[in-house]
Amino acid sequence: RFRFAYKIAFTGLRLNTYMTPEQYKAELTKICGHRKMDVGAKYIRHWDGFWLEKNYCIDLMKERNMLEGVNSILEVGAGIGMLGYLLKQTIPGLDYEHTDTDEYINEPIYKGCCDLLDSKRYSLYIKDSQPMNLPRKYDMLVATRTVFDRECMPPGVVFNYRYWLDDCFKYVDKVFVKTNYQASGKGFQDYIRPFLFFPHGLGKPRRGWYIIVTKEQWNNRVER
């Protein structure tokens, strides 16, 4: 899959090359390491699982027509940039930028991985019911394995998706999120349910609750 390649600048080696998936994995392995305690090594040790998950996200975006007309994407919490690589494979010439928190922005391993994408990267913290203040507009915002809406919340407090999506659609036309929620989904508020998707019958790592919504769908929603 994704055998066609795009031109990419690998700044660490100061060369331009056509990066196939096999070459991409090889370069990430050099950067991340493979020993148990190496930062980022989990992505190499469990490559097949992460690769399956990110490819499934791409397939789901295509199935829901989320990539039609998209020329610019912001990925929130890019990690080592695997989804960004696949997005740039899928949309040649994609204007792709990504964010992370300061500890990942300044971590050499993650920086090296994201340098492979030759894209702009900046720090972003998403806090409940607070504006993101993004620097520009994009066609689409994507995020996977989100923690800002669960792990970063105080016990018993439900993340305000209404506020967040209202804020998102000041900057983008489409939102695709794979959350870390894998249970029944009872914690989601009624207003977000029309835009939820759960891939029944699939196990980890594809399993989880997805939020897939366009600006038009969000603005035309009817809340009960």
N, C-alpha and C positions, 0 to 999 in steps of 0.2 A: 504494500500500500504506500501511496505517496512517493512513488519512485521518481517523479519529476522533481527537479531541484531548483532552488533559487540561489542567486548570487549573494554571498554574505562576506562581511569583513571580519576575520578573526584577528582582533587587535593584538592578542597575546603573541601570535606568531608573525604579525604584520604581513599577512598574505590574503589574497582573495581566492576563494575556492567555491566550487559547487558542492554544497553540503547535503549528501544523501542521508537518510535515516541512520544507516550503519556508521557513516562518518560522524554524524552528530553524536551518537551514543559513544563512539570511541573518544571524541574530544571531551565529552562530559565526564567520562571515566578518568581521563587524565587529570581533570580539574578537581573532581569530587573525591577521588581515591576510592578504595574498595575495602579498606580495613574497617572493622566494626565501629571504631571510635572516630573515624574520619568524618568531619562535617560534610553532610550531603551524601554520605556513602549509602544511606538507606535507599536513595533513588536508583543507585546502580544495582544493589543487592536485590531489590524488588522491582527491577525495571519493567518486567512484563506486566505487572499489575498497574503501575502508574501509566504505562504506554496504552494499555487497554482502556483505562479510565478516560484519559484525555482524548483518545480516538473516538470513544463513545460520545463524548461531549460534542465533538465535531460532527459526528453522524446525526446527533439529535438537533444541532443547530441547522443542519441542512434539511432534515425532515420537517422542521417547523418553519422553514424559509427565513430563518433569522439572519442568514448571511447575504441575502439578496440586496443589492444596492449598497452594501457596506464597503467603505474604503478606509475607514479609520476605526481603531478599537483601542480601548483602555482596559487592560487587565489589572484587577485589584488583587494584590497578594500573589505575585507571579512565581514565587519560589525559585526553582532553577530554570524556569522559562520553557518547560516542555510544551505547554499548551500554546504559548506564543510561537514556538517553532512550527507547530502543526497549522496554526492559523495563517502564518506567512507562507507555508506550503500551499494552503488551500486558496488563498487570495494573493496572487502575485502582485507585488508593488504595494502591499498593505501598509498603511501608516499605523504602526503599532507602537504604543507606549505602555509602560507598566509601572506599578507601584509596589512598595513593601514598607514595612516599618523600619525604623532606624537600625535596629540590631541586624537586620538582614541586608539593608542597604550598605552598611559598612563592613559586612563580613566578606573577606576576600573570595571565599569559595563561591558564594552566591553571585557576587559581582562578576567573577570570571565566567560563570555559566551564562549570565544574562548578557555579557559582552558579545557572546556568540551571535546574539540576535541583532546586534548593531542598532539598538533602539534606545530612546530616551527613557530614563528611569528616575523616579522621585519618591520621596517619603510621603506616606499618607496613613493617617489613623482615622478610622471610621468609628465615631462615638454615637451612642444612641441619642436620637432627637437633636443632633447637631449638624450643621451644614458641612459638606466636604470641602467647599471652596476650591473646586478644580480649576486649573489654570486655563482651560480651553474646552471647546466642544468636540465631541466624537460622535460617530454614527452608532457605536455600541459599547456597552460596558459588560465585561465578563468577569466572573470570579468562581473559583472552585475550592471546595473544602474550607468554606468560610468559618472564621472563629469570632468575628466582630459581632455576630448576631446570636452567639450561644456561649462559647467558652469565656468571652470577655464580659459577659453580662453578670451583674450581681445575682446571687441565688434568688429564685422566685420572680425575677423581673423579666418580662417578655419584650423582646426587641420590637421597636416601633417601625415596622416595614412601611407603613403608610407615609410617615415622615421621610424615610430614606428614599423611597421610590419617587415621591414628589420632588425631592432634591436631585435624584439621578436624572429625571427627565427635564431638568433645566439645562443639562449638558449633553444628553444622548437621546437617541430615538428608540433604542432597543436595550433590554437587560436580560442577561442569561446568567443564572447563578446555580451552582451545585452546592447545596448546604451540607453541613455535617450531620443533619438530622436524618436518622435511619429508622426510627421507630414508627409509631402509628400516625404521627403528624397531628395529634390532638392539640398540641401547643400552638398551632398556627391560628391566627385570628380569621374570622369569617371573610373579611374583605380581601384577603390574599388567596383564598382557596381556589377561585376560578383560574388562577395562574400557576397553580402547583401541578407538578407531574411526579409520579413515582413509578419506576420501571419494574412492575411486578414480574416475578419470575426470574429476575436477574440477581445474582449475588454481588458481594464485594468484588471490585471497588466501584462498580457502576451503580450499585444500589444507593439510594438516598433521595431526599426530596429536592426537586429542582424548581426554581422560579423562572418562568419563561414568559416575558411580556413585552409588548411594544408600547410606545408612548400613546398611540391612538387607543389601544385596548385599555390602558390604564385610565386615560381621561374619559373614556366612554363607559366605565364600569358603573354598575348599579349596586350600591351597598344596601344591605338589608338592616 
